[in-house]
Each structure stands twice: as structure tokens, then as C-alpha cells.
Amino acid sequence: MSLNEMEEGKKIGVLLDHWIKHNHDHAAEYEKWAEKMEKGELEKVSPYLKKASELIIRCNQEFIQAKEVLEDMKKKE
């Protein structure tokens, strides 16, 4: 692996960690707002916020898998 690839590997690892946390925070916020919407006249909005939260959690699963692959590749060096 070249020096440039090693640097990119470190960078993507940091980015993946950031994206995972960032998405987690967004998903929690969407859930919070979905609960608020259920209690008022905007209850029809709630399912869409819940779906958005679910999609972000699924996206995070892909980022987590990418992080695991990256870590496995580092172990093999």
C-alpha cells in the first residue's frame, strides 16, 4: 500500500466515524420530532420522520460495515 493510500485510509476512517455519529444524532432528532408530531395536529407528519430516521440508521449500517472492512484491511498489512 502506498503512502498516499495509507493517508487516505486514515482519512476515510475518521470520516466514517464522523458520519456515523452525525447520522446517529440526526436519527435521534428525527425520532424526537416524530414523537412531538404524534401528540398534535401534525400526526400525519410523524411516519415520514420515523421513516427518515430508519433510513439514516440503515445508512449507518453501511458505514459501520465499511469501517469494519477498513479495519480488517489494516490488520492484514
PDB file of N, CA, C and O in Angstrom, chain B, residues numbered from 101:
ATOM      1  N   MET B 101       0.855  -1.175   0.000  1.00  0.00           N
ATOM      2  CA  MET B 101       0.000   0.000   0.000  1.00  0.00           C
ATOM      3  C   MET B 101       0.897   1.232   0.000  1.00  0.00           C
ATOM      4  O   MET B 101       1.857   1.307   0.766  1.00  0.00           O
ATOM      5  N   SER B 102       0.586   2.185  -0.849  1.00  0.00           N
ATOM      6  CA  SER B 102       1.403   3.387  -0.949  1.00  0.00           C
ATOM      7  C   SER B 102       1.118   4.325   0.217  1.00  0.00           C
ATOM      8  O   SER B 102       0.113   4.192   0.914  1.00  0.00           O
ATOM      9  N   LEU B 103       2.016   5.263   0.407  1.00  0.00           N
ATOM     10  CA  LEU B 103       1.853   6.259   1.461  1.00  0.00           C
ATOM     11  C   LEU B 103       0.558   7.047   1.268  1.00  0.00           C
ATOM     12  O   LEU B 103      -0.151   7.334   2.232  1.00  0.00           O
ATOM     13  N   ASN B 104       0.258   7.391   0.029  1.00  0.00           N
ATOM     14  CA  ASN B 104      -0.970   8.135  -0.269  1.00  0.00           C
ATOM     15  C   ASN B 104      -2.208   7.307   0.110  1.00  0.00           C
ATOM     16  O   ASN B 104      -3.166   7.835   0.675  1.00  0.00           O
ATOM     17  N   GLU B 105      -2.176   6.016  -0.204  1.00  0.00           N
ATOM     18  CA  GLU B 105      -3.309   5.148   0.151  1.00  0.00           C
ATOM     19  C   GLU B 105      -3.442   5.012   1.664  1.00  0.00           C
ATOM     20  O   GLU B 105      -4.555   4.951   2.186  1.00  0.00           O
ATOM     21  N   MET B 106      -2.323   4.964   2.364  1.00  0.00           N
ATOM     22  CA  MET B 106      -2.359   4.888   3.825  1.00  0.00           C
ATOM     23  C   MET B 106      -2.988   6.153   4.410  1.00  0.00           C
ATOM     24  O   MET B 106      -3.797   6.087   5.336  1.00  0.00           O
ATOM     25  N   GLU B 107      -2.606   7.302   3.857  1.00  0.00           N
ATOM     26  CA  GLU B 107      -3.183   8.568   4.321  1.00  0.00           C
ATOM     27  C   GLU B 107      -4.678   8.634   4.031  1.00  0.00           C
ATOM     28  O   GLU B 107      -5.459   9.103   4.859  1.00  0.00           O
ATOM     29  N   GLU B 108      -5.066   8.165   2.858  1.00  0.00           N
ATOM     30  CA  GLU B 108      -6.491   8.137   2.514  1.00  0.00           C
ATOM     31  C   GLU B 108      -7.250   7.180   3.429  1.00  0.00           C
ATOM     32  O   GLU B 108      -8.385   7.457   3.819  1.00  0.00           O
ATOM     33  N   GLY B 109      -6.626   6.060   3.770  1.00  0.00           N
ATOM     34  CA  GLY B 109      -7.247   5.102   4.688  1.00  0.00           C
ATOM     35  C   GLY B 109      -7.503   5.718   6.053  1.00  0.00           C
ATOM     36  O   GLY B 109      -8.563   5.513   6.645  1.00  0.00           O
ATOM     37  N   LYS B 110      -6.535   6.469   6.548  1.00  0.00           N
ATOM     38  CA  LYS B 110      -6.716   7.155   7.840  1.00  0.00           C
ATOM     39  C   LYS B 110      -7.831   8.192   7.737  1.00  0.00           C
ATOM     40  O   LYS B 110      -8.673   8.308   8.628  1.00  0.00           O
ATOM     41  N   LYS B 111      -7.824   8.932   6.651  1.00  0.00           N
ATOM     42  CA  LYS B 111      -8.823   9.986   6.465  1.00  0.00           C
ATOM     43  C   LYS B 111     -10.230   9.405   6.382  1.00  0.00           C
ATOM     44  O   LYS B 111     -11.144   9.911   7.032  1.00  0.00           O
ATOM     45  N   ILE B 112     -10.416   8.349   5.592  1.00  0.00           N
ATOM     46  CA  ILE B 112     -11.761   7.772   5.460  1.00  0.00           C
ATOM     47  C   ILE B 112     -12.207   7.166   6.785  1.00  0.00           C
ATOM     48  O   ILE B 112     -13.396   7.176   7.103  1.00  0.00           O
ATOM     49  N   GLY B 113     -11.256   6.635   7.565  1.00  0.00           N
ATOM     50  CA  GLY B 113     -11.611   6.111   8.887  1.00  0.00           C
ATOM     51  C   GLY B 113     -12.174   7.201   9.782  1.00  0.00           C
ATOM     52  O   GLY B 113     -13.178   7.001  10.466  1.00  0.00           O
ATOM     53  N   VAL B 114     -11.525   8.352   9.771  1.00  0.00           N
ATOM     54  CA  VAL B 114     -12.001   9.499  10.554  1.00  0.00           C
ATOM     55  C   VAL B 114     -13.356   9.972  10.038  1.00  0.00           C
ATOM     56  O   VAL B 114     -14.265  10.258  10.817  1.00  0.00           O
ATOM     57  N   LEU B 115     -13.476  10.050   8.717  1.00  0.00           N
ATOM     58  CA  LEU B 115     -14.747  10.480   8.125  1.00  0.00           C
ATOM     59  C   LEU B 115     -15.878   9.514   8.467  1.00  0.00           C
ATOM     60  O   LEU B 115     -16.984   9.947   8.791  1.00  0.00           O
ATOM     61  N   LEU B 116     -15.614   8.225   8.400  1.00  0.00           N
ATOM     62  CA  LEU B 116     -16.649   7.238   8.725  1.00  0.00           C
ATOM     63  C   LEU B 116     -17.115   7.403  10.161  1.00  0.00           C
ATOM     64  O   LEU B 116     -18.315   7.382  10.433  1.00  0.00           O
ATOM     65  N   ASP B 117     -16.169   7.569  11.085  1.00  0.00           N
ATOM     66  CA  ASP B 117     -16.542   7.794  12.488  1.00  0.00           C
ATOM     67  C   ASP B 117     -17.423   9.033  12.625  1.00  0.00           C
ATOM     68  O   ASP B 117     -18.425   9.021  13.339  1.00  0.00           O
ATOM     69  N   HIS B 118     -17.034  10.096  11.931  1.00  0.00           N
ATOM     70  CA  HIS B 118     -17.795  11.351  11.985  1.00  0.00           C
ATOM     71  C   HIS B 118     -19.198  11.158  11.398  1.00  0.00           C
ATOM     72  O   HIS B 118     -20.191  11.577  11.993  1.00  0.00           O
ATOM     73  N   TRP B 119     -19.267  10.527  10.239  1.00  0.00           N
ATOM     74  CA  TRP B 119     -20.570  10.331   9.592  1.00  0.00           C
ATOM     75  C   TRP B 119     -21.495   9.468  10.438  1.00  0.00           C
ATOM     76  O   TRP B 119     -22.692   9.740  10.529  1.00  0.00           O
ATOM     77  N   ILE B 120     -20.942   8.429  11.057  1.00  0.00           N
ATOM     78  CA  ILE B 120     -21.755   7.547  11.903  1.00  0.00           C
ATOM     79  C   ILE B 120     -22.349   8.329  13.065  1.00  0.00           C
ATOM     80  O   ILE B 120     -23.548   8.234  13.329  1.00  0.00           O
ATOM     81  N   LYS B 121     -21.530   9.095  13.753  1.00  0.00           N
ATOM     82  CA  LYS B 121     -22.027   9.889  14.883  1.00  0.00           C
ATOM     83  C   LYS B 121     -23.023  10.940  14.408  1.00  0.00           C
ATOM     84  O   LYS B 121     -24.081  11.124  15.009  1.00  0.00           O
ATOM     85  N   HIS B 122     -22.679  11.617  13.340  1.00  0.00           N
ATOM     86  CA  HIS B 122     -23.540  12.670  12.797  1.00  0.00           C
ATOM     87  C   HIS B 122     -24.919  12.106  12.436  1.00  0.00           C
ATOM     88  O   HIS B 122     -25.947  12.688  12.782  1.00  0.00           O
ATOM     89  N   ASN B 123     -24.925  10.978  11.744  1.00  0.00           N
ATOM     90  CA  ASN B 123     -26.193  10.350  11.369  1.00  0.00           C
ATOM     91  C   ASN B 123     -26.975   9.879  12.586  1.00  0.00           C
ATOM     92  O   ASN B 123     -28.199  10.005  12.634  1.00  0.00           O
ATOM     93  N   HIS B 124     -26.264   9.336  13.570  1.00  0.00           N
ATOM     94  CA  HIS B 124     -26.920   8.895  14.811  1.00  0.00           C
ATOM     95  C   HIS B 124     -27.643  10.080  15.469  1.00  0.00           C
ATOM     96  O   HIS B 124     -28.791   9.962  15.899  1.00  0.00           O
ATOM     97  N   ASP B 125     -26.951  11.212  15.538  1.00  0.00           N
ATOM     98  CA  ASP B 125     -27.550  12.405  16.136  1.00  0.00           C
ATOM     99  C   ASP B 125     -28.778  12.856  15.351  1.00  0.00           C
ATOM    100  O   ASP B 125     -29.792  13.224  15.945  1.00  0.00           O
ATOM    101  N   HIS B 126     -28.697  12.832  14.034  1.00  0.00           N
ATOM    102  CA  HIS B 126     -29.846  13.225  13.211  1.00  0.00           C
ATOM    103  C   HIS B 126     -31.012  12.261  13.414  1.00  0.00           C
ATOM    104  O   HIS B 126     -32.154  12.694  13.572  1.00  0.00           O
ATOM    105  N   ALA B 127     -30.737  10.974  13.410  1.00  0.00           N
ATOM    106  CA  ALA B 127     -31.807   9.985  13.583  1.00  0.00           C
ATOM    107  C   ALA B 127     -32.529  10.193  14.908  1.00  0.00           C
ATOM    108  O   ALA B 127     -33.755  10.104  14.971  1.00  0.00           O
ATOM    109  N   ALA B 128     -31.770  10.470  15.966  1.00  0.00           N
ATOM    110  CA  ALA B 128     -32.377  10.709  17.282  1.00  0.00           C
ATOM    111  C   ALA B 128     -33.254  11.961  17.251  1.00  0.00           C
ATOM    112  O   ALA B 128     -34.329  11.986  17.851  1.00  0.00           O
ATOM    113  N   GLU B 129     -32.800  12.981  16.561  1.00  0.00           N
ATOM    114  CA  GLU B 129     -33.578  14.221  16.458  1.00  0.00           C
ATOM    115  C   GLU B 129     -34.866  13.984  15.665  1.00  0.00           C
ATOM    116  O   GLU B 129     -35.918  14.507  16.031  1.00  0.00           O
ATOM    117  N   TYR B 130     -34.794  13.209  14.591  1.00  0.00           N
ATOM    118  CA  TYR B 130     -35.994  12.904  13.805  1.00  0.00           C
ATOM    119  C   TYR B 130     -37.013  12.139  14.646  1.00  0.00           C
ATOM    120  O   TYR B 130     -38.215  12.396  14.575  1.00  0.00           O
ATOM    121  N   GLU B 131     -36.514  11.199  15.440  1.00  0.00           N
ATOM    122  CA  GLU B 131     -37.404  10.422  16.319  1.00  0.00           C
ATOM    123  C   GLU B 131     -38.076  11.334  17.339  1.00  0.00           C
ATOM    124  O   GLU B 131     -39.271  11.207  17.604  1.00  0.00           O
ATOM    125  N   LYS B 132     -37.305  12.248  17.908  1.00  0.00           N
ATOM    126  CA  LYS B 132     -37.844  13.184  18.891  1.00  0.00           C
ATOM    127  C   LYS B 132     -38.975  14.011  18.274  1.00  0.00           C
ATOM    128  O   LYS B 132     -40.029  14.193  18.883  1.00  0.00           O
ATOM    129  N   TRP B 133     -38.740  14.505  17.064  1.00  0.00           N
ATOM    130  CA  TRP B 133     -39.761  15.306  16.402  1.00  0.00           C
ATOM    131  C   TRP B 133     -40.956  14.460  15.978  1.00  0.00           C
ATOM    132  O   TRP B 133     -42.090  14.940  15.988  1.00  0.00           O
ATOM    133  N   ALA B 134     -40.715  13.222  15.612  1.00  0.00           N
ATOM    134  CA  ALA B 134     -41.824  12.331  15.253  1.00  0.00           C
ATOM    135  C   ALA B 134     -42.753  12.138  16.445  1.00  0.00           C
ATOM    136  O   ALA B 134     -43.975  12.143  16.300  1.00  0.00           O
ATOM    137  N   GLU B 135     -42.160  11.968  17.629  1.00  0.00           N
ATOM    138  CA  GLU B 135     -42.972  11.816  18.847  1.00  0.00           C
ATOM    139  C   GLU B 135     -43.782  13.083  19.127  1.00  0.00           C
ATOM    140  O   GLU B 135     -44.948  13.005  19.515  1.00  0.00           O
ATOM    141  N   LYS B 136     -43.164  14.249  18.930  1.00  0.00           N
ATOM    142  CA  LYS B 136     -43.891  15.505  19.132  1.00  0.00           C
ATOM    143  C   LYS B 136     -45.057  15.614  18.164  1.00  0.00           C
ATOM    144  O   LYS B 136     -46.139  16.060  18.544  1.00  0.00           O
ATOM    145  N   MET B 137     -44.849  15.216  16.930  1.00  0.00           N
ATOM    146  CA  MET B 137     -45.894  15.330  15.914  1.00  0.00           C
ATOM    147  C   MET B 137     -47.058  14.401  16.213  1.00  0.00           C
ATOM    148  O   MET B 137     -48.200  14.717  15.879  1.00  0.00           O
ATOM    149  N   GLU B 138     -46.787  13.252  16.840  1.00  0.00           N
ATOM    150  CA  GLU B 138     -47.849  12.294  17.164  1.00  0.00           C
ATOM    151  C   GLU B 138     -48.844  12.876  18.158  1.00  0.00           C
ATOM    152  O   GLU B 138     -50.000  12.457  18.203  1.00  0.00           O
ATOM    153  N   LYS B 139     -48.397  13.835  18.951  1.00  0.00           N
ATOM    154  CA  LYS B 139     -49.226  14.362  20.036  1.00  0.00           C
ATOM    155  C   LYS B 139     -50.023  15.602  19.634  1.00  0.00           C
ATOM    156  O   LYS B 139     -50.688  16.208  20.474  1.00  0.00           O
ATOM    157  N   GLY B 140     -49.962  15.975  18.383  1.00  0.00           N
ATOM    158  CA  GLY B 140     -50.657  17.193  17.974  1.00  0.00           C
ATOM    159  C   GLY B 140     -51.413  16.998  16.682  1.00  0.00           C
ATOM    160  O   GLY B 140     -51.698  15.880  16.255  1.00  0.00           O
ATOM    161  N   GLU B 141     -51.723  18.113  16.082  1.00  0.00           N
ATOM    162  CA  GLU B 141     -52.499  18.091  14.842  1.00  0.00           C
ATOM    163  C   GLU B 141     -51.649  17.690  13.636  1.00  0.00           C
ATOM    164  O   GLU B 141     -52.177  17.498  12.541  1.00  0.00           O
ATOM    165  N   LEU B 142     -50.374  17.567  13.829  1.00  0.00           N
ATOM    166  CA  LEU B 142     -49.475  17.223  12.726  1.00  0.00           C
ATOM    167  C   LEU B 142     -49.091  15.737  12.735  1.00  0.00           C
ATOM    168  O   LEU B 142     -48.023  15.359  12.252  1.00  0.00           O
ATOM    169  N   GLU B 143     -49.964  14.915  13.283  1.00  0.00           N
ATOM    170  CA  GLU B 143     -49.645  13.485  13.429  1.00  0.00           C
ATOM    171  C   GLU B 143     -49.360  12.795  12.096  1.00  0.00           C
ATOM    172  O   GLU B 143     -48.668  11.777  12.067  1.00  0.00           O
ATOM    173  N   LYS B 144     -49.878  13.329  11.002  1.00  0.00           N
ATOM    174  CA  LYS B 144     -49.633  12.708   9.691  1.00  0.00           C
ATOM    175  C   LYS B 144     -48.188  12.888   9.231  1.00  0.00           C
ATOM    176  O   LYS B 144     -47.735  12.199   8.317  1.00  0.00           O
ATOM    177  N   VAL B 145     -47.470  13.804   9.857  1.00  0.00           N
ATOM    178  CA  VAL B 145     -46.065  14.044   9.524  1.00  0.00           C
ATOM    179  C   VAL B 145     -45.169  12.993  10.188  1.00  0.00           C
ATOM    180  O   VAL B 145     -44.117  12.641   9.653  1.00  0.00           O
ATOM    181  N   SER B 146     -45.580  12.507  11.326  1.00  0.00           N
ATOM    182  CA  SER B 146     -44.769  11.608  12.144  1.00  0.00           C
ATOM    183  C   SER B 146     -44.220  10.387  11.406  1.00  0.00           C
ATOM    184  O   SER B 146     -43.031  10.099  11.540  1.00  0.00           O
ATOM    185  N   PRO B 147     -45.025   9.660  10.638  1.00  0.00           N
ATOM    186  CA  PRO B 147     -44.484   8.471   9.965  1.00  0.00           C
ATOM    187  C   PRO B 147     -43.323   8.775   9.012  1.00  0.00           C
ATOM    188  O   PRO B 147     -42.420   7.957   8.841  1.00  0.00           O
ATOM    189  N   TYR B 148     -43.359   9.941   8.404  1.00  0.00           N
ATOM    190  CA  TYR B 148     -42.287  10.311   7.476  1.00  0.00           C
ATOM    191  C   TYR B 148     -40.979  10.602   8.217  1.00  0.00           C
ATOM    192  O   TYR B 148     -39.892  10.274   7.741  1.00  0.00           O
ATOM    193  N   LEU B 149     -41.108  11.214   9.370  1.00  0.00           N
ATOM    194  CA  LEU B 149     -39.917  11.464  10.186  1.00  0.00           C
ATOM    195  C   LEU B 149     -39.343  10.154  10.713  1.00  0.00           C
ATOM    196  O   LEU B 149     -38.127   9.969  10.764  1.00  0.00           O
ATOM    197  N   LYS B 150     -40.237   9.249  11.102  1.00  0.00           N
ATOM    198  CA  LYS B 150     -39.771   7.933  11.562  1.00  0.00           C
ATOM    199  C   LYS B 150     -39.076   7.177  10.436  1.00  0.00           C
ATOM    200  O   LYS B 150     -38.044   6.542  10.650  1.00  0.00           O
ATOM    201  N   LYS B 151     -39.644   7.250   9.242  1.00  0.00           N
ATOM    202  CA  LYS B 151     -39.037   6.578   8.083  1.00  0.00           C
ATOM    203  C   LYS B 151     -37.664   7.180   7.786  1.00  0.00           C
ATOM    204  O   LYS B 151     -36.722   6.445   7.492  1.00  0.00           O
ATOM    205  N   ALA B 152     -37.538   8.489   7.858  1.00  0.00           N
ATOM    206  CA  ALA B 152     -36.253   9.145   7.626  1.00  0.00           C
ATOM    207  C   ALA B 152     -35.227   8.664   8.653  1.00  0.00           C
ATOM    208  O   ALA B 152     -34.070   8.419   8.311  1.00  0.00           O
ATOM    209  N   SER B 153     -35.645   8.532   9.888  1.00  0.00           N
ATOM    210  CA  SER B 153     -34.758   8.033  10.936  1.00  0.00           C
ATOM    211  C   SER B 153     -34.305   6.606  10.631  1.00  0.00           C
ATOM    212  O   SER B 153     -33.127   6.279  10.776  1.00  0.00           O
ATOM    213  N   GLU B 154     -35.237   5.768  10.213  1.00  0.00           N
ATOM    214  CA  GLU B 154     -34.908   4.385   9.866  1.00  0.00           C
ATOM    215  C   GLU B 154     -33.911   4.319   8.707  1.00  0.00           C
ATOM    216  O   GLU B 154     -32.987   3.506   8.718  1.00  0.00           O
ATOM    217  N   LEU B 155     -34.108   5.173   7.721  1.00  0.00           N
ATOM    218  CA  LEU B 155     -33.208   5.180   6.567  1.00  0.00           C
ATOM    219  C   LEU B 155     -31.805   5.613   6.956  1.00  0.00           C
ATOM    220  O   LEU B 155     -30.822   5.063   6.460  1.00  0.00           O
ATOM    221  N   ILE B 156     -31.710   6.577   7.827  1.00  0.00           N
ATOM    222  CA  ILE B 156     -30.381   7.026   8.269  1.00  0.00           C
ATOM    223  C   ILE B 156     -29.702   5.929   9.086  1.00  0.00           C
ATOM    224  O   ILE B 156     -28.491   5.737   8.979  1.00  0.00           O
ATOM    225  N   ILE B 157     -30.461   5.219   9.889  1.00  0.00           N
ATOM    226  CA  ILE B 157     -29.889   4.109  10.666  1.00  0.00           C
ATOM    227  C   ILE B 157     -29.388   3.028   9.712  1.00  0.00           C
ATOM    228  O   ILE B 157     -28.321   2.455   9.931  1.00  0.00           O
ATOM    229  N   ARG B 158     -30.152   2.744   8.651  1.00  0.00           N
ATOM    230  CA  ARG B 158     -29.698   1.765   7.654  1.00  0.00           C
ATOM    231  C   ARG B 158     -28.440   2.252   6.948  1.00  0.00           C
ATOM    232  O   ARG B 158     -27.532   1.466   6.676  1.00  0.00           O
ATOM    233  N   CYS B 159     -28.384   3.529   6.655  1.00  0.00           N
ATOM    234  CA  CYS B 159     -27.191   4.118   6.048  1.00  0.00           C
ATOM    235  C   CYS B 159     -25.993   3.927   6.975  1.00  0.00           C
ATOM    236  O   CYS B 159     -24.901   3.580   6.525  1.00  0.00           O
ATOM    237  N   ASN B 160     -26.202   4.151   8.253  1.00  0.00           N
ATOM    238  CA  ASN B 160     -25.116   3.963   9.218  1.00  0.00           C
ATOM    239  C   ASN B 160     -24.624   2.522   9.234  1.00  0.00           C
ATOM    240  O   ASN B 160     -23.433   2.280   9.429  1.00  0.00           O
ATOM    241  N   GLN B 161     -25.510   1.577   9.034  1.00  0.00           N
ATOM    242  CA  GLN B 161     -25.088   0.174   8.991  1.00  0.00           C
ATOM    243  C   GLN B 161     -24.086  -0.035   7.859  1.00  0.00           C
ATOM    244  O   GLN B 161     -23.139  -0.808   8.006  1.00  0.00           O
ATOM    245  N   GLU B 162     -24.284   0.639   6.746  1.00  0.00           N
ATOM    246  CA  GLU B 162     -23.339   0.550   5.630  1.00  0.00           C
ATOM    247  C   GLU B 162     -21.999   1.190   6.005  1.00  0.00           C
ATOM    248  O   GLU B 162     -20.937   0.651   5.693  1.00  0.00           O
ATOM    249  N   PHE B 163     -22.059   2.344   6.679  1.00  0.00           N
ATOM    250  CA  PHE B 163     -20.827   2.991   7.122  1.00  0.00           C
ATOM    251  C   PHE B 163     -20.077   2.114   8.125  1.00  0.00           C
ATOM    252  O   PHE B 163     -18.850   2.028   8.083  1.00  0.00           O
ATOM    253  N   ILE B 164     -20.813   1.471   9.019  1.00  0.00           N
ATOM    254  CA  ILE B 164     -20.191   0.587  10.010  1.00  0.00           C
ATOM    255  C   ILE B 164     -19.519  -0.588   9.320  1.00  0.00           C
ATOM    256  O   ILE B 164     -18.415  -0.979   9.698  1.00  0.00           O
ATOM    257  N   GLN B 165     -20.167  -1.154   8.317  1.00  0.00           N
ATOM    258  CA  GLN B 165     -19.553  -2.250   7.564  1.00  0.00           C
ATOM    259  C   GLN B 165     -18.299  -1.772   6.830  1.00  0.00           C
ATOM    260  O   GLN B 165     -17.292  -2.479   6.795  1.00  0.00           O
ATOM    261  N   ALA B 166     -18.359  -0.583   6.249  1.00  0.00           N
ATOM    262  CA  ALA B 166     -17.185  -0.026   5.572  1.00  0.00           C
ATOM    263  C   ALA B 166     -16.039   0.140   6.563  1.00  0.00           C
ATOM    264  O   ALA B 166     -14.887  -0.151   6.238  1.00  0.00           O
ATOM    265  N   LYS B 167     -16.349   0.602   7.756  1.00  0.00           N
ATOM    266  CA  LYS B 167     -15.332   0.783   8.803  1.00  0.00           C
ATOM    267  C   LYS B 167     -14.723  -0.567   9.180  1.00  0.00           C
ATOM    268  O   LYS B 167     -13.509  -0.664   9.360  1.00  0.00           O
ATOM    269  N   GLU B 168     -15.541  -1.601   9.300  1.00  0.00           N
ATOM    270  CA  GLU B 168     -15.041  -2.943   9.634  1.00  0.00           C
ATOM    271  C   GLU B 168     -14.117  -3.468   8.541  1.00  0.00           C
ATOM    272  O   GLU B 168     -13.072  -4.046   8.839  1.00  0.00           O
ATOM    273  N   VAL B 169     -14.489  -3.272   7.285  1.00  0.00           N
ATOM    274  CA  VAL B 169     -13.647  -3.698   6.163  1.00  0.00           C
ATOM    275  C   VAL B 169     -12.313  -2.957   6.212  1.00  0.00           C
ATOM    276  O   VAL B 169     -11.255  -3.562   6.042  1.00  0.00           O
ATOM    277  N   LEU B 170     -12.368  -1.669   6.440  1.00  0.00           N
ATOM    278  CA  LEU B 170     -11.155  -0.862   6.529  1.00  0.00           C
ATOM    279  C   LEU B 170     -10.245  -1.368   7.647  1.00  0.00           C
ATOM    280  O   LEU B 170      -9.033  -1.481   7.463  1.00  0.00           O
ATOM    281  N   GLU B 171     -10.830  -1.671   8.801  1.00  0.00           N
ATOM    282  CA  GLU B 171     -10.049  -2.164   9.931  1.00  0.00           C
ATOM    283  C   GLU B 171      -9.433  -3.537   9.625  1.00  0.00           C
ATOM    284  O   GLU B 171      -8.291  -3.807   9.997  1.00  0.00           O
ATOM    285  N   ASP B 172     -10.196  -4.394   8.949  1.00  0.00           N
ATOM    286  CA  ASP B 172      -9.673  -5.699   8.545  1.00  0.00           C
ATOM    287  C   ASP B 172      -8.491  -5.545   7.584  1.00  0.00           C
ATOM    288  O   ASP B 172      -7.502  -6.271   7.681  1.00  0.00           O
ATOM    289  N   MET B 173      -8.607  -4.601   6.666  1.00  0.00           N
ATOM    290  CA  MET B 173      -7.526  -4.365   5.711  1.00  0.00           C
ATOM    291  C   MET B 173      -6.260  -3.881   6.431  1.00  0.00           C
ATOM    292  O   MET B 173      -5.148  -4.261   6.065  1.00  0.00           O
ATOM    293  N   LYS B 174      -6.437  -3.049   7.445  1.00  0.00           N
ATOM    294  CA  LYS B 174      -5.286  -2.542   8.208  1.00  0.00           C
ATOM    295  C   LYS B 174      -4.582  -3.675   8.958  1.00  0.00           C
ATOM    296  O   LYS B 174      -3.357  -3.681   9.074  1.00  0.00           O
ATOM    297  N   LYS B 175      -5.361  -4.631   9.464  1.00  0.00           N
ATOM    298  CA  LYS B 175      -4.793  -5.769  10.208  1.00  0.00           C
ATOM    299  C   LYS B 175      -3.942  -6.646   9.307  1.00  0.00           C
ATOM    300  O   LYS B 175      -2.973  -7.253   9.764  1.00  0.00           O
ATOM    301  N   LYS B 176      -4.294  -6.719   8.036  1.00  0.00           N
ATOM    302  CA  LYS B 176      -3.601  -7.601   7.104  1.00  0.00           C
ATOM    303  C   LYS B 176      -2.297  -6.993   6.586  1.00  0.00           C
ATOM    304  O   LYS B 176      -1.518  -7.673   5.918  1.00  0.00           O
ATOM    305  N   GLU B 177      -2.061  -5.739   6.888  1.00  0.00           N
ATOM    306  CA  GLU B 177      -0.826  -5.096   6.396  1.00  0.00           C
ATOM    307  C   GLU B 177       0.381  -5.554   7.178  1.00  0.00           C
ATOM    308  O   GLU B 177       1.498  -5.117   6.901  1.00  0.00           O
TER     309      GLU B 177
END
